[in-house]
């Protein structure tokens, strides 16, 4: 979740903590008790969606990076052999194709790197007989193709992951909107029922009701339940 959402979630947790701390008061008013329960449920739903969102990002990225590293490992010997062959035979086009360093390849955008690997493999296949002197074999190219395919599938999976994360982002926004509705349309009105009889509880509610900028975009603070209001 973004920084604003993290700060808002901290506010929701603070309000929930106040309501739980004044449970004896809340339960005296069935409507207030029901709204408090709805808010607590909504907080749990927000946390669950945010956890899925974070997990999907970490998982997809780790998988893609793993296959990228494996592809680099198999691609570099083939690329080096092709480059040496191109230099020896003054094949300028092949030299241009194979001149990038490993660090340059790693800095490429994923689709660009995949295309580069496919082109190198294709050229190596064409010059396989010439590459025997460099100990590049059919087996090497078969294994390289397997790594290219795996990396390509990981990118497809990443695209799917982005679609899934898009759905999670929409769901997260909806849950925050629902939590806002519970606050503004139910709890803010119902808390007025205790304004005269339980002033401390009433003040605690509105103290917690303020969104504070904690400057932490990804983490939410632990909120302690206030001392019970009697």
N, C-alpha and C positions, 0 to 999 in steps of 0.2 A: 504494500500500500504506500501511497505517497505521504509526504510530510503532513499535509493538512489532515488527511484521514487518520494518521497515527495520533495526532493531537486530539482529534475528535473522539477517537476510540478511548483515549485516556480520560476524556471528560465523561463519556458514557460509563466507564468503569467507576469513576469517582461518584457519579450519581447513584449507580447501582450499590456501591458500598454504603452510601448514606441511607438508602432505602432498607438495606439489610440490617444496618445498625439500628434503625428505628422500626424493626419488624413488629414490635408490640403495638406501635401506633398504626402502622400500615395495615395490619390485619383487622383493625377496627373498622376499616372502610373497604368493603369487598371490591368496589370499582378501582380503588387505588392499589389494592393488592394484586388485582388482575393485571393492571397496567405495568406494575413493577415486575411481575413474572414475565410478561411479554418482552420487556426491555432486556431482562437477563437472558432470555432465549435468543434475542436478536444479537446480543453481544457474542454469545457462543457461536452463532451462525457466521458472524463476521470473522471471528478468529479461525473457524474451520476453512472458510473460503480463502483467507489470506495464506494459511498454511499450504493449501493445495497450489496456490499461485506461486509461492516461493519454491516449493518442491519441484514444480514443473519446469521452472527456469533453470534450477541447478542441475536437474537430471538430464535435460536435453543438451545443455551446454557441455556437460561432462562427457556424454556419449559422443558428441560431435568432435570434441577435442581429442578424444582417444583415437578415433578413426583417422583424424587428420594426421596425428603423429605417426600412426602405422603406415599411412600412405606416403608421407615424407620419407620414411625409412626405406621403403622399397623403390621410391621414385628417384632418389638422389643417385644411386649407382648407374641406373639406366640413363639418366640425364647427363651424367658426367661422361659416360662412354660415347653417347651421341655427340656431345660437344667436342670431345677429343677427335672423334672421327671427322666432324665437320671442319675443324681447324686443319687437320692433316690433308683433307681433300678440297679445301677452299670452298666449302659449301656455306656461303654467307647466310642464306635463308635458314638453314639448320642451326647455324651459330646463334642467330638472333633468337630462335625458339628456345634454345637451351642455355642461354648465357646467365639467367638469374641465379643468384645465390640462394642458399637455403633460407636465410633470414628474409630475403625479398619475397620468396614464395609464401612464407608464413604471414607476411603482412598483407597479402592479397585478400580481397573479399572472397568469401567462400565459393561463390559460383565461378569467379574468375580463376581461382586456383584449381577447381575441378576441371574446368575447360582446358587449362594449361596441361594438367596431368594427362588428360585424354589425348591431347595433340601429341605430346611426347611419346605416349605409348603407341599411338598410330604410326608415328615416324620410325620408332624403334622396330616395329613389326615389319615395316617396309625394308629396313636395312639390317634385318636380323642376321643374314649371312655375313655382312660386313662387320657385325659386332661380335662375331665369334672370337676375334682376336682380343677383344676386351672382356671375354668370359661372360657375355650376356647371352642367356639361353632362352629357349621357348618356355621353359619352366619359370624363369624369372619374369617373363612378360605375362604369363598366366597368373602368377601370384600378384603382380602389379595390377592386373585387371580386376582381380578379386578385391583389392584394397580400394580401387577407384569406385567399384560398384558399392562397396560398404559405405564409403564416405558420401556418395551420392544419395544413398538411402537414408543416411543420417540427416542429410540436409532436408530431404523430403519430410522426415520425421520432425525436424525442427520447424518446418513450415506448419505442419499439423499442430505442433505444440503451440505455435503462435496463435493459431485459430482457437485452440482450447483455452489459452490464456486470455484471449479476447472475450470468450464467453464468461470466464471467471471474473474478468474486470467488470463486465456488465452486471454480473450477479452481485459483486461486491458493492458497486454503486447503488444498486437497488436495495440492498440490506441497510446501507447507511441512510438512504431515503426513508425506509420504513422505521428505522430507529428515530430519525428526526421527527417523523409523524407521531410516534408514541410520546416523545417529549413535548412537542408543541401543542398537540391536539388533545392529549390525555393528562400526562403527569403535571404539566405547568398549570393546568386548570384545577386538577384534583388536589394539588398540594395546598391550594387556598383553603381547603376544608379544615386544615390544622393550623392555620395562621395565628389564630387567637389562643388556642388551647395548648399548642406546642411550638412556641416561638423559636426555641433553640433548634429543633428539628427542621423547621421551615427555613431558618437562616443557613443551616448546614446544606440543605438542598440547593439553594441558590448560589452558595459559595462553590459548590462542586459543579454547578451548571455552566461555569465559564470555561471556554476553550482556551487553554494555555499553550503557547508555542514553546515546546521543549527542545526544539532544534534537532530532533531525531527522526529522520524520515522512515526508518524501517523497524524501529523498536517501540514498544509501548511500556510504560512504567508499571510496576506493581502498585496497586492501590490498596492501602490498608483500610479496613472497615472502621469507621469512627466509633468512639465509645457509644454504647447503646443509649438512646434518649428515652427517658422514662416520663 
